[in-house]
Amino acid sequence: MASFVGETSAMGNAAPDLAIEAKGLVKRFDGTIAVDGVDISVPRGAIYGVLGPNGAGKTTTLRMLLGIIDPDQGYRRVLGSERPTEVARRIGYLPEERGLYPSMKAFEAIAFLAALRGVPLAEGRRRARQMLDEYGLGHAADRQIRQLSKGMAQQVQLIGTLIHNPDLVVLDEPFSGLDALNQGRLEQLIRSLAARGATVLFSTHVIAHAERMCDQVAIIAGGKVPFAGPVDVARDRLRPQVRLETRVADGGWRAALPADARCDVKAGGNAFWYFTLPETGVEPLLRALIEGNAGILSLSIERAGLHDAFVAIAGEAAARALEENREEVEATGRKGRR
Amino acid sequence: MIPERLRAAWVIARRDFVAVVFSKAFIFFLLGPLFPIIVGFFAGMIGASVQHDLDKAVIGIAMPAQQGDQLVAARAAMVDKMPGGAPDFEVIARTEPGATFDARAVLKRRQLAAVVTGTLDAPVLTAPQGRADEWRGMIALFAARARSGEPVAMPAVRTDVVVTTAAHEHNGQVVTAQAGQLLLFLLTMLLAGMVLSNLVEEKANKIIEVLAASIPMDALFLGKLFAMLAVSMVGIAVWGCGYGMMVVFGMRSIPLLATPAVGWPLFLGLGFVYFAMAYLLLGSMFLAIGGMANTVREVQTLSMPATMLQLIVFFLASFALSRPGTVLETVAQVFPISSPYAMLAYAAEHSALMPHVLALAWQGLCVVLMVRGGALLFRRSVMKSGPAKPRRNKVQPA
């Protein structure tokens, strides 16, 4: 299993504080480029999101990082190893397409997943029963997977992903198929994993999840990663938006407003102004407004959201695709729950 | 890393073994060999009955005065000296001297295999060509005995029985070799085919990705192969016990085979090892081929060429058995998939052991290579996840 294809290591001395380090990952399928030069650095203990629409290359990237497939080019180092399968015991992975052996009992299925990661069978069984109890699924421990609801089976697989206390947890679209209540529980779980020191890497096409939970994100579109880093840095790619309310809508002070200012005049004569914070800051503008008797009623400066940052970084088309994916998944989820 | 692979293979093998042996389908698998036996038994009974009716040939005798009766008496006196016996004789007419008898017309009318007319001095046998050739000498012998009216003087033959001859021993060992090959073929055919559908379960249940992320793919292959090998051992043990019980409680005798050149204990031991090798070689290939299939239907489509391949391999090994010392025999012994069959036959005919050591090492190496190759192929093809749409339609980064 060659981690290295076609280039020499530029990251031979990997930073010890990184759980995952990848540079220039490329993967082609039948001549089509699925992933095109992806760079990702995931700090240890972080919650890291890979954000992008379906077909952007999220799953392929995760599979390369886990060693399920090898990159055609590029370099990866996971938990200090260039061969991810060698550290598989320290990794927990929940794939997008969930699956368990239907004839296995829930606790046996979890013990089997634990055994795959090196936990002795008896210990795996003991832990499985314990965790099923903790998750409120103790009553289902001796039921076959085929007898469980889809949601319960998903939870069983999630327990199987975490049964061996992994240092790195990789979750591919973990929220898809879950109702709002279980999405909330999963968010809590991910935070608790990070709190105990585990690194969590998850892919999603729901910006809100990434924005709420992630310390860092990689935005992926068309197989490329145009941005990877802290969420705040992504948001700071856009200048903050200013929302200004004035008593009058006109006056000489208007010349001080930036060119992109939009005005919305209300029935009482008050005017709302929206514009990007000028690079000179807000003080010169305020001075001009006061001197021009604009009658400032309110002023707020808002940082850009991750959605706006995503649009700015990945483009309108990617954002539209992301939105479509989210709607599709929600519709499927509603249909499934009905 | 090797212990880790073996540990992972053990986890897979344990799961698969339990899943298969404790499934209802396994009962049917164990009963599997009964079906051909039952079908064979009934087919044999029907065939024997039909053959019995067909074999009851009767030759009609149409001769003047007492000549027909004399011929019948001569047959009765000599029939036990005839190898394979003689057909029944029935006097159908006592003709007048010089009168003609239309034997052809009688053969068209009556259920007779042949008709003898003429006289004892000049008998005429009317029969289809094959029967005429077969019975001409017999009729002449009986006619001679009937004409003389006295027993033909036949000297007593003293017998000096030997245990065997070189030719007899060799022939017996060839039969043992053939029997060994046939049994090996039947067992591998019964079991290796099961491996074809082995990875479909993981693919259908979508657990394959978790497995691929957790353990090396060749450990998965190895685990599955050894699980099925263990399953097959359970099957063989059950069938062996069943056969033993049939012998003890029902059957009167076991078909006796000549002692193989290496002796029975070693031959049976080699048979076991060669079965394992044949199974692992074919199994690893079928596992790789079956791994390409996504559905049971695709597996069914693949099973026909897979069976044909097994047959070709068996025929190659069988044919090589009849060509000792030729290139064909060497090819069959060296070609990995036919090697276990050919080498088992070799064990029946030759006492040398070193060729088996070499063959087993070679076969073991081939198993490792095929497992690794199959795992690589499977890993490349099964985890293919390209973009949802062709690249030109994909969203482009800003």
Interface residues (C-beta under 8 A of the other chain):
Chain A: F29 D30 T32 I33 A34 P53 N54 G55 A56 G57 T59 T60 R63 L66 G67 I68 I69 T85 E86 A88 I91 Y93 P95 E97 R98 G99 L100 Y101 P102 S103 M104 F112 L113 A115 L116 R117 G118 L121 G160 A221 G222 G223 K224 P226 A312 I313 A314 G315 E316 A317 A318 R320 A321
Chain B: M1 R7 A8 V11 R14 R15 A19 S23 E201 N205 K206 I207 I208 E209 V210 L211 A212 A213 S214 I215 P216 R379 R380 M383 K384 S385 G386 P387 A388 K389 P390 R391 K394 V395 Q396 P397 A398
